[in-house]
């Protein structure tokens, strides 16, 4: 490349670099806590705990120590269930029923692990934090905020491994089974699996509702006493609080009706957490909402309804931030003053987040508290997308989920990349989206087929071929879960200090996810157990497929 081309490339980088450094500026939450930079490690489904749920363990500590060294402004844990009888797919962290020094110890250690690193900030005297676990403690101004996500699965809690006795129904606002709205879109096999895995829930009584509120409060107290900086109340992705908000799941006629007062349970939980003496005044309280929950399977768009809910939440004057998630969409009329930074496909419901900021800025809570910040999560996988969102004030914080798996040290690496580019050096970190996964794929070819990875690939290929001969349809959640399982297995590799491995396909990761050894750091060579389990499961599956065909 000629000197003139280098000069042109550096000139083209100038507008992006001017806005990119906003990523590393601090922002203050309404409670007074400071988020050192705008990069948030978003909540992820971890599947790390014991089968029927439990406290964090060595596997969690190893995983979060990697993120702690990355310089994130805020780290939000994966979903922590407040009720041990309503975990999701098993292996969830669960809030203890009794709060004692012994039950708090693992949670305190998790908070300490997250706080062991310092955030990257453009105003700090040291641009790159010390990633050593034995380094000096970060100052309060640069310390990464540790947030515990609190959740209740409601009707989405699976049979048997959901924490209840076999076929004992879960709790929900109304007795409507998960998947009941699919109608004729699923075949008999898919409907059969739904009936086995999810029971018709039991409609919650007023006492059940009070118990759920108390469970969320206990979760917030565990977080505060353990040293976490705050909690995030999960009201998205179809979990219990979403079920109360949705008219599809909630057909009650009392004061908790989705038509009369859809946010009542969420409001009562937030007010109970903020009650005097429960948590410190500067304790962070956030809420996670999924914009897609308002439009999925709906006959008409419900964005106005969603924005009305945002307006009401802002009027409480009790929350510090709202995390908005959803799915990618393209809006040709979307106004962008920095179009060179915009991807053809817009970030997750970006217009919804932008309108939420406008509405919250206009609302006036009675206590005159500043508006909650908006954290946008999902589909933010390149630097130009990050820059576009912040440059146009479409969100205050950037939630990065899967990207935090591919790049656990992302803030540190991104800041170093920006410094190189500002100095005229070439660097393409996060300029292109990551590699796309192929659903039902086997991964890229391994270096050698004469290896365990090659044997696994052969087994998966045979199984995929045989299953294609069977005229049965898996539930939609199974196909959608292949990518989830791939990223979950990569989480385990991150915890073990390994790199992301694209030779592992989505088919193989489903088996690892379901039948693999619990993700604790290895203390010996137990690989042979994993492979015997894999071989046995594959043998059973092949036998079932042949029995269907022959």
Backbone torsions as a table, in degrees:
resi	resn	phi	psi	omega
1	UNK	NA	136.4	-178.5
2	UNK	-75.3	166.0	178.0
3	UNK	-61.7	-36.2	179.4
4	UNK	-64.9	-40.3	177.6
5	UNK	-63.7	-40.4	177.6
6	UNK	-61.4	-41.8	179.6
7	UNK	-65.0	-39.5	179.3
8	UNK	-65.3	-41.7	179.8
9	UNK	-63.4	-41.1	179.1
10	UNK	-66.2	-37.5	178.1
11	UNK	-65.2	-39.4	179.4
12	UNK	-66.7	-29.1	179.6
13	UNK	-74.6	-21.1	-171.5
14	UNK	-56.9	-50.3	-179.9
15	UNK	-61.7	-40.2	-179.9
16	UNK	-64.2	-43.6	-179.3
17	UNK	-64.8	-36.6	179.4
18	UNK	-58.2	-41.4	-178.5
19	UNK	-85.9	-27.5	-174.5
20	UNK	-63.7	-31.7	-177.6
21	UNK	-69.9	-13.5	174.2
22	UNK	-64.8	-24.0	177.8
23	UNK	-57.9	-27.1	-175.3
24	UNK	-108.7	23.2	175.2
25	UNK	-97.9	146.7	-179.1
26	UNK	-76.9	160.4	176.1
27	UNK	-144.4	141.8	-175.1
28	UNK	-98.9	132.1	176.2
29	UNK	-80.6	158.1	179.6
30	UNK	-55.5	-30.2	-179.5
31	UNK	-75.3	-9.1	179.8
32	UNK	105.2	-14.8	177.4
33	UNK	-70.1	148.1	-179.0
34	UNK	-107.8	127.7	170.8
35	UNK	-89.1	115.0	-171.1
36	UNK	-61.8	-31.4	174.1
37	UNK	-146.1	177.4	-170.9
38	UNK	-90.7	2.3	-175.9
39	UNK	-92.8	117.4	-176.6
40	UNK	-113.3	125.5	170.6
41	UNK	-74.2	106.6	-173.2
42	UNK	-73.4	159.0	178.6
43	UNK	-61.8	142.7	178.8
44	UNK	-133.1	150.8	174.4
45	UNK	-78.2	115.3	-169.3
46	UNK	-94.5	-42.8	179.7
47	UNK	59.9	43.3	-174.1
48	UNK	-106.5	-24.9	-170.5
49	UNK	-76.5	-176.4	176.1
50	UNK	-64.3	163.1	-169.7
51	UNK	-54.6	-44.9	-178.5
52	UNK	-99.5	23.2	176.0
53	UNK	89.0	155.8	179.2
54	UNK	173.0	-170.3	-178.7
55	UNK	-77.0	168.5	173.9
56	UNK	-65.1	151.6	-179.0
57	UNK	-136.0	-164.8	-174.7
58	UNK	-58.2	-34.1	178.1
59	UNK	-63.3	-43.4	176.6
60	UNK	-63.3	-43.7	-177.5
61	UNK	-62.9	-39.5	178.8
62	UNK	-65.4	-41.4	-179.6
63	UNK	-64.6	-49.6	-175.4
64	UNK	-73.1	-21.3	174.7
65	UNK	-67.9	-30.7	176.2
66	UNK	-65.9	-45.6	179.1
67	UNK	-68.0	-36.1	-179.6
68	UNK	-60.8	-31.4	179.6
69	UNK	-80.0	-3.6	-174.0
70	UNK	-88.4	-10.6	178.0
71	UNK	81.6	26.3	-179.9
72	UNK	-68.9	148.4	175.7
73	UNK	-72.7	-36.3	-180.0
74	UNK	-149.6	138.0	177.2
75	UNK	-119.6	120.7	178.2
76	UNK	-107.0	130.3	-177.9
77	UNK	-70.0	166.6	168.8
78	UNK	-67.5	172.4	-173.2
79	UNK	-62.4	129.2	176.5
80	UNK	-109.9	116.7	-174.7
81	UNK	-78.2	137.6	-180.0
82	UNK	-88.6	-9.3	-178.6
83	UNK	-132.0	116.9	-177.2
84	UNK	-66.7	-12.9	179.1
85	UNK	-94.0	5.0	-179.8
86	UNK	-140.3	56.3	172.4
87	UNK	-86.4	168.5	-170.3
88	UNK	-88.8	-88.7	-178.9
89	UNK	-103.5	22.8	-174.8
90	UNK	83.5	163.8	175.4
91	UNK	61.9	28.9	172.5
92	UNK	-86.7	148.4	165.8
93	UNK	-68.6	143.4	-175.3
94	UNK	-131.7	134.7	176.3
95	UNK	-65.7	133.0	-179.7
96	UNK	-67.1	148.2	179.8
97	UNK	-74.0	-29.0	176.5
98	UNK	-119.2	137.0	-177.3
99	UNK	-100.8	104.5	179.8
100	UNK	-132.2	165.9	176.1
101	UNK	-55.8	-33.7	-179.4
102	UNK	-70.9	-43.8	-178.8
103	UNK	-74.2	-22.7	178.7
104	UNK	-81.4	-20.9	-172.2
105	UNK	-54.7	-49.6	-179.3
106	UNK	-66.2	-32.1	178.2
107	UNK	-71.2	-37.8	177.2
108	UNK	-64.7	-38.1	178.9
109	UNK	-67.2	-38.5	178.5
110	UNK	-62.5	-42.9	177.7
111	UNK	-62.4	-41.0	179.2
112	UNK	-63.9	-38.5	178.7
113	UNK	-62.0	-46.2	-179.8
114	UNK	-62.9	-38.0	-178.6
115	UNK	-79.1	-4.6	-175.4
116	UNK	-69.6	-21.9	178.0
117	UNK	-103.5	173.6	176.3
118	UNK	-122.7	151.4	-176.0
119	UNK	-79.3	150.3	173.4
120	UNK	-78.8	129.0	178.0
121	UNK	-143.0	140.3	-177.5
122	UNK	-72.3	-10.6	179.3
123	UNK	-100.6	-2.7	-178.4
124	UNK	-78.3	153.0	179.7
125	UNK	-68.7	-29.0	176.3
126	UNK	-111.8	118.4	-172.9
127	UNK	-71.5	-35.3	-178.5
128	UNK	-114.6	122.7	-176.3
129	UNK	-71.9	160.2	175.9
130	UNK	-75.9	117.7	-177.8
131	UNK	-87.1	1.0	-179.6
132	UNK	-71.8	131.9	178.7
133	UNK	-66.0	-13.1	-179.1
134	UNK	-105.7	13.1	179.5
135	UNK	-72.0	174.3	-179.9
136	UNK	-69.4	155.7	-178.4
137	UNK	-68.2	138.5	179.1
138	UNK	-70.5	155.2	177.8
139	UNK	-74.6	159.1	179.1
140	UNK	-57.5	-28.0	-177.3
141	UNK	-73.5	-26.3	-177.1
142	UNK	-114.5	1.5	-177.4
143	UNK	-72.8	133.9	175.8
144	UNK	-63.5	133.8	177.0
145	UNK	-77.9	135.3	178.9
146	UNK	-106.1	118.0	-176.2
147	UNK	-119.3	130.9	178.8
148	UNK	-98.1	121.8	178.8
149	UNK	-85.2	127.8	-179.4
150	UNK	-106.6	134.8	-172.7
151	UNK	-145.6	157.8	171.8
152	UNK	-140.8	123.1	-171.6
153	UNK	-74.6	-25.4	-178.5
154	UNK	59.0	-134.4	-175.5
155	UNK	-69.6	-12.1	179.3
156	UNK	-81.0	-3.9	178.6
157	UNK	-70.6	128.0	-175.6
158	UNK	-71.4	155.1	172.6
159	UNK	-66.5	148.1	174.5
160	UNK	69.7	-62.7	-177.4
161	UNK	-89.4	8.5	177.9
162	UNK	-86.3	0.0	176.8
163	UNK	101.6	-0.4	179.7
164	UNK	-112.9	172.9	174.2
165	UNK	-66.3	153.9	-179.7
166	UNK	-53.6	129.4	176.6
167	UNK	66.2	15.6	171.4
168	UNK	-79.5	126.7	-174.1
169	UNK	-68.5	145.2	174.1
170	UNK	-79.3	173.7	177.6
171	UNK	-92.7	147.4	178.1
172	UNK	-160.2	164.9	179.1
173	UNK	-63.6	-33.0	-179.5
174	UNK	-142.3	156.2	-177.5
175	UNK	-79.4	65.9	179.5
176	UNK	-118.8	117.8	-176.2
177	UNK	-67.8	144.8	172.8
178	UNK	-61.3	130.3	-179.2
179	UNK	91.4	-2.8	-178.5
180	UNK	-65.3	-24.5	-178.6
181	UNK	-84.1	1.0	-178.7
182	UNK	-72.4	-22.7	177.6
183	UNK	62.0	-131.4	-177.3
184	UNK	-89.9	13.0	-178.0
185	UNK	-78.2	-17.5	-179.9
186	UNK	-108.6	146.4	176.9
187	UNK	-84.0	-177.6	-173.9
188	UNK	-64.0	-36.2	-178.5
189	UNK	-65.9	-43.3	179.0
190	UNK	-63.9	-43.6	178.8
191	UNK	-64.8	-36.8	178.5
192	UNK	-62.0	-45.6	179.2
193	UNK	-62.9	-38.7	177.2
194	UNK	-60.7	-40.0	-179.3
195	UNK	-69.0	-30.5	179.1
196	UNK	-76.3	-42.5	-172.6
197	UNK	-85.9	-25.5	-176.9
198	UNK	-133.2	122.7	179.5
199	UNK	-88.1	162.6	170.1
200	UNK	-65.8	120.4	-174.9
201	UNK	-70.8	160.5	175.2
202	UNK	-91.3	130.8	179.6
203	UNK	-64.3	131.6	-175.0
204	UNK	-73.4	137.8	174.2
205	UNK	-87.0	173.6	177.2
206	UNK	-62.0	-35.6	177.5
207	UNK	-66.9	-38.2	176.5
208	UNK	-60.9	-42.0	-179.6
209	UNK	-65.0	-42.7	177.2
210	UNK	-61.2	-38.2	179.5
211	UNK	-65.6	-37.5	178.4
212	UNK	-66.0	-43.4	177.8
213	UNK	-59.6	-44.5	179.1
214	UNK	-63.4	-34.5	-179.8
215	UNK	-67.6	-40.6	177.0
216	UNK	-66.2	-38.8	177.7
217	UNK	-63.6	-43.1	177.9
218	UNK	-61.6	-38.6	177.3
219	UNK	-61.7	-41.6	178.5
220	UNK	-65.6	-37.9	178.9
221	UNK	-67.9	-39.2	176.0
222	UNK	-60.0	-44.2	179.6
223	UNK	-61.4	-47.1	-177.7
224	UNK	-64.7	-43.5	-178.0
225	UNK	-71.9	-20.8	-179.3
226	UNK	-89.0	-7.5	178.6
227	UNK	100.4	4.8	174.1
228	UNK	-68.7	152.8	-179.1
229	UNK	-84.0	-14.7	-179.4
230	UNK	176.6	-175.0	178.5
231	UNK	-132.8	156.4	170.4
232	UNK	-119.3	124.0	178.7
233	UNK	-87.3	119.3	-174.7
234	UNK	-82.5	108.7	177.8
235	UNK	-121.7	38.3	179.9
236	UNK	-138.2	-176.3	173.1
237	UNK	59.0	26.9	174.6
238	UNK	79.3	8.3	178.3
239	UNK	-74.1	-178.6	-167.7
240	UNK	-53.9	-46.5	-177.0
241	UNK	-65.9	-33.6	174.1
242	UNK	-65.9	-37.4	180.0
243	UNK	-62.3	-35.6	176.6
244	UNK	-71.2	-30.7	-178.9
245	UNK	-76.2	-32.6	-171.5
246	UNK	-83.8	128.4	175.1
247	UNK	-66.0	-19.2	178.5
248	UNK	-72.2	-30.9	-177.0
249	UNK	-102.8	-22.3	-173.7
250	UNK	-117.7	104.5	177.4
251	UNK	-114.6	25.9	178.5
252	UNK	-65.0	159.2	178.1
253	UNK	-118.3	5.4	180.0
254	UNK	-92.9	-161.4	-176.6
255	UNK	-68.4	-12.1	177.5
256	UNK	-98.4	15.8	178.7
257	UNK	-63.5	142.0	177.9
258	UNK	-68.2	-20.8	179.0
259	UNK	-87.4	-34.1	-177.4
260	UNK	-85.9	-47.4	-174.3
261	UNK	-153.3	74.2	-173.5
262	UNK	-63.4	-25.8	-177.0
263	UNK	-96.3	9.8	-173.7
264	UNK	-59.3	-48.9	-178.1
265	UNK	-64.9	-43.8	177.7
266	UNK	-60.2	-42.9	-179.5
267	UNK	-62.9	-42.7	-178.7
268	UNK	-66.4	-35.1	177.9
269	UNK	-66.9	-46.6	-178.4
270	UNK	-64.2	-43.9	178.3
271	UNK	-62.8	-38.4	-179.3
272	UNK	-67.3	-37.7	178.3
273	UNK	-67.6	-36.9	-178.8
274	UNK	-84.4	0.8	179.7
275	UNK	-61.0	147.8	-178.2
276	UNK	-55.3	134.8	175.9
277	UNK	87.1	-5.9	-178.3
278	UNK	-83.0	-54.2	178.3
279	UNK	-134.3	161.4	177.7
280	UNK	-62.2	157.2	-177.9
281	UNK	-64.4	-30.4	-179.8
282	UNK	-93.7	18.7	177.9
283	UNK	-76.7	130.4	-177.0
284	UNK	-78.2	131.4	173.7
285	UNK	-127.7	117.3	178.5
286	UNK	-120.1	168.8	177.9
287	UNK	-133.3	139.4	175.8
288	UNK	-104.2	123.3	175.7
289	UNK	-120.5	144.8	175.6
290	UNK	-111.7	112.6	-179.0
291	UNK	-59.2	-30.8	-179.2
292	UNK	-65.7	-24.3	178.9
293	UNK	-62.4	-21.7	-176.9
294	UNK	-89.5	-12.1	-177.4
295	UNK	-122.5	-14.3	-176.8
296	UNK	-65.9	128.6	178.7
297	UNK	59.2	23.1	-179.5
298	UNK	-96.8	144.7	179.8
299	UNK	-73.1	-31.2	179.5
300	UNK	-131.9	151.7	177.9
301	UNK	-60.2	143.7	-177.1
302	UNK	-124.3	31.1	-177.5
303	UNK	-64.3	-36.6	179.2
304	UNK	-62.0	-38.6	178.2
305	UNK	-64.4	-41.6	179.2
306	UNK	-63.5	-42.4	-179.2
307	UNK	-69.3	-32.4	173.7
308	UNK	-61.3	-38.2	178.1
309	UNK	-66.7	-39.6	177.1
310	UNK	-61.9	-41.9	179.3
311	UNK	-61.2	-43.4	-180.0
312	UNK	-66.1	-42.5	179.4
313	UNK	-60.4	-40.6	177.8
314	UNK	-64.5	-31.4	-178.0
315	UNK	-70.6	-17.4	179.4
316	UNK	-67.7	-31.2	-178.5
317	UNK	66.5	31.9	-175.4
318	UNK	-124.2	-14.8	-173.7
319	UNK	-101.6	152.8	-179.5
320	UNK	-101.2	-31.2	176.6
321	UNK	-157.9	157.4	176.0
322	UNK	-124.0	121.3	175.3
323	UNK	-90.3	125.1	-179.0
324	UNK	-109.9	123.5	176.3
325	UNK	-123.1	168.6	179.1
326	UNK	173.3	-148.6	-178.9
327	UNK	-123.3	159.9	-179.6
328	UNK	-67.9	148.2	174.6
329	UNK	-152.5	164.8	-179.5
330	UNK	-122.7	125.7	-179.4
331	UNK	-123.4	104.4	-176.8
332	UNK	-66.5	-17.2	-179.6
333	UNK	-95.5	6.3	-178.9
334	UNK	-66.8	127.6	-176.9
335	UNK	-84.0	128.5	-179.1
336	UNK	-141.3	117.4	-178.6
337	UNK	-81.9	-9.0	176.4
338	UNK	-125.6	65.3	-170.9
339	UNK	-63.4	-22.8	179.6
340	UNK	-68.8	-13.8	178.7
341	UNK	-97.3	-2.6	-171.2
342	UNK	-94.9	132.0	173.6
343	UNK	-76.9	151.4	177.7
344	UNK	-56.8	-35.7	176.1
345	UNK	-99.7	126.7	-174.1
346	UNK	-74.2	155.4	178.8
347	UNK	-66.7	161.4	-174.7
348	UNK	-44.2	109.6	176.2
349	UNK	39.8	50.4	-174.8
350	UNK	-64.8	-36.2	179.4
351	UNK	-66.0	-34.0	177.4
352	UNK	-63.0	-44.1	178.6
353	UNK	-64.1	-40.9	-179.9
354	UNK	-63.0	-46.3	179.1
355	UNK	-65.6	-31.2	177.2
356	UNK	-63.5	-42.1	178.0
357	UNK	-62.0	-43.4	179.7
358	UNK	-61.6	-44.8	-179.0
359	UNK	-65.7	-43.8	-179.2
360	UNK	-66.3	-33.1	178.4
361	UNK	-67.7	-30.6	-179.0
362	UNK	-84.0	-24.1	-177.7
363	UNK	-72.2	152.6	-178.0
364	UNK	-130.9	90.5	177.1
365	UNK	-63.5	153.0	-175.9
366	UNK	-60.8	-29.3	-178.3
367	UNK	-90.2	7.7	176.1
368	UNK	59.4	24.5	178.4
369	UNK	-71.1	147.1	175.0
370	UNK	-60.2	157.6	-177.7
371	UNK	-65.7	152.2	172.9
372	UNK	-64.6	146.0	174.4
373	UNK	-75.9	155.7	177.8
374	UNK	-107.7	126.4	174.9
375	UNK	-110.4	118.6	-179.0
376	UNK	-97.0	127.6	-175.9
377	UNK	-129.6	136.0	174.2
378	UNK	113.0	125.0	177.0
379	UNK	77.5	1.4	179.2
380	UNK	-88.9	90.5	-172.7
381	UNK	-125.8	10.8	174.9
382	UNK	-140.5	158.2	177.1
383	UNK	-62.7	-42.9	177.4
384	UNK	-57.1	-36.3	177.8
385	UNK	-67.8	-43.0	177.7
386	UNK	-58.9	-46.6	-177.9
387	UNK	-62.5	-42.5	-178.7
388	UNK	-60.8	-43.7	-177.9
389	UNK	-63.5	-48.2	-177.5
390	UNK	-73.5	-37.3	-178.5
391	UNK	-64.7	-31.6	-179.0
392	UNK	-98.9	6.3	179.6
393	UNK	56.0	40.2	176.2
394	UNK	-83.9	-13.1	174.9
395	UNK	-162.1	160.6	179.3
396	UNK	-96.9	-31.6	-177.3
397	UNK	-129.7	151.1	-179.2
398	UNK	-111.9	112.9	178.2
399	UNK	-89.0	120.0	-177.9
400	UNK	-117.2	115.1	-179.2
401	UNK	-98.5	-80.5	-177.0
402	UNK	-62.5	-31.3	178.5
403	UNK	-65.8	-28.3	177.7
404	UNK	-73.1	-17.7	174.4
405	UNK	-81.0	-45.3	179.8
406	UNK	-67.0	-32.3	-178.2
407	UNK	-136.0	79.5	-179.4
408	UNK	-57.3	-31.2	-179.6
409	UNK	-98.4	32.1	-171.9
410	UNK	-54.9	-50.2	-178.8
411	UNK	-58.1	-43.3	179.3
412	UNK	-62.4	-46.5	-177.8
413	UNK	-67.3	-37.5	-179.5
414	UNK	-68.3	-42.6	179.7
415	UNK	-63.7	-41.3	177.7
416	UNK	-63.3	-37.8	178.5
417	UNK	-64.3	-42.9	179.7
418	UNK	-64.3	-38.8	177.9
419	UNK	-63.7	-40.5	177.2
420	UNK	-62.2	-45.1	-177.1
421	UNK	-68.0	-35.5	177.1
422	UNK	-65.8	-27.4	178.4
423	UNK	-86.4	3.5	178.2
424	UNK	91.9	2.5	178.1
425	UNK	-84.6	153.3	179.0
426	UNK	-83.8	135.1	176.7
427	UNK	-158.9	130.8	-174.4
428	UNK	-114.6	20.0	-177.8
429	UNK	-59.0	125.7	178.5
430	UNK	64.3	19.8	176.3
431	UNK	-84.6	-17.6	178.0
432	UNK	-125.9	149.8	177.2
433	UNK	-63.5	154.7	178.3
434	UNK	-68.3	168.2	179.9
435	UNK	-57.3	136.1	178.3
436	UNK	-82.4	138.5	177.9
437	UNK	-87.3	147.3	176.9
438	UNK	-99.5	114.2	179.2
439	UNK	-65.0	130.5	-175.8
440	UNK	80.5	10.9	-176.3
441	UNK	-88.9	167.8	-178.8
442	UNK	-105.4	1.1	-177.3
443	UNK	85.1	171.7	178.1
444	UNK	-72.7	153.2	-177.6
445	UNK	-58.1	138.7	177.3
446	UNK	-73.1	162.8	178.9
447	UNK	-57.3	-33.0	179.1
448	UNK	-142.6	135.1	176.4
449	UNK	-80.0	-12.9	176.1
450	UNK	-88.8	62.6	-177.1
451	UNK	-154.1	169.0	176.5
452	UNK	-60.2	-37.1	178.9
453	UNK	-64.9	-39.1	176.7
454	UNK	-65.1	-39.5	177.8
455	UNK	-65.6	-41.4	177.8
456	UNK	-61.7	-41.7	179.9
457	UNK	-62.0	-40.3	178.9
458	UNK	-64.2	-46.5	179.1
459	UNK	-59.4	-44.3	-179.2
460	UNK	-65.4	-36.7	178.5
461	UNK	-64.9	-44.1	178.9
462	UNK	-63.3	-45.6	-178.9
463	UNK	-62.6	-43.7	179.5
464	UNK	-61.2	-42.0	179.6
465	UNK	-64.2	-47.2	-178.7
466	UNK	-64.3	-39.1	-179.3
467	UNK	-67.7	-29.4	178.4
468	UNK	-65.2	-19.8	179.2
469	UNK	-84.7	-11.6	-177.1
470	UNK	-93.1	123.6	-177.1
471	UNK	-80.0	57.9	179.4
472	UNK	-125.5	152.1	-178.1
473	UNK	-116.8	124.1	175.1
474	UNK	-71.1	154.1	171.1
475	UNK	-58.4	151.1	-176.8
476	UNK	-59.3	-30.8	-177.7
477	UNK	-65.0	-27.9	-179.5
478	UNK	-68.1	-47.4	178.6
479	UNK	-63.9	-42.8	179.7
480	UNK	-65.3	-26.9	-176.7
481	UNK	-80.7	-5.3	-179.3
482	UNK	-64.4	-43.7	177.7
483	UNK	-66.4	-38.4	178.5
484	UNK	-59.5	-44.5	-179.0
485	UNK	-65.7	-36.2	179.1
486	UNK	-62.4	-48.5	-179.9
487	UNK	-66.6	-31.5	178.1
488	UNK	-65.8	-41.0	177.7
489	UNK	-66.2	-35.0	176.4
490	UNK	-66.4	-31.6	174.4
491	UNK	-58.3	-41.5	179.8
492	UNK	-63.6	-39.4	178.5
493	UNK	-65.2	-39.5	177.3
494	UNK	-60.0	-43.9	-180.0
495	UNK	-62.1	-34.4	-178.8
496	UNK	-86.2	5.6	179.3
497	UNK	77.7	19.4	-178.9
498	UNK	-99.9	165.0	179.3
499	UNK	-88.1	159.5	174.2
500	UNK	-62.4	137.9	-173.8
501	UNK	-123.0	107.7	-179.5
502	UNK	-81.8	-2.3	174.0
503	UNK	-76.8	-12.8	174.9
504	UNK	-88.6	117.5	-178.9
505	UNK	-85.2	172.9	-178.6
506	UNK	-67.9	-29.7	177.9
507	UNK	-66.7	-46.6	179.8
508	UNK	-63.5	-36.1	-177.8
509	UNK	-71.5	-26.6	176.1
510	UNK	-60.9	-43.8	179.2
511	UNK	-68.8	-40.6	177.4
512	UNK	-62.4	-40.5	-179.3
513	UNK	-62.6	-45.0	-174.0
514	UNK	-81.0	-35.2	-170.2
515	UNK	-122.2	2.9	-177.2
516	UNK	-73.4	165.6	178.0
517	UNK	-68.6	140.7	177.7
518	UNK	-50.0	137.1	-172.4
519	UNK	-75.1	75.8	171.1
520	UNK	-109.6	149.0	178.1
521	UNK	-54.0	134.7	-175.8
522	UNK	-64.3	134.8	176.3
523	UNK	-116.7	17.8	179.8
524	UNK	173.0	177.3	-178.2
525	UNK	-90.9	94.5	179.1
526	UNK	-110.5	19.3	-178.0
527	UNK	-60.0	-32.5	-177.2
528	UNK	-62.8	-30.9	178.2
529	UNK	-65.2	-44.1	-179.1
530	UNK	-60.2	-43.1	-175.2
531	UNK	-73.1	-35.4	175.1
532	UNK	-64.5	-39.8	177.2
533	UNK	-63.6	-44.3	179.9
534	UNK	-62.8	-46.3	-179.1
535	UNK	-61.9	-41.6	179.1
536	UNK	-63.8	-44.2	-179.7
537	UNK	-65.4	-41.1	178.4
538	UNK	-64.8	-38.6	178.3
539	UNK	-62.6	-43.7	177.6
540	UNK	-62.7	-44.8	-178.7
541	UNK	-63.3	-42.1	179.0
542	UNK	-63.9	-40.6	178.0
543	UNK	-61.6	-42.1	178.3
544	UNK	-62.9	-43.5	-179.8
545	UNK	-62.6	-44.7	179.4
546	UNK	-64.1	-35.7	177.8
547	UNK	-65.1	-30.2	178.1
548	UNK	-75.4	-33.2	-174.1
549	UNK	-84.1	-43.4	-172.8
550	UNK	-81.9	NA	NA
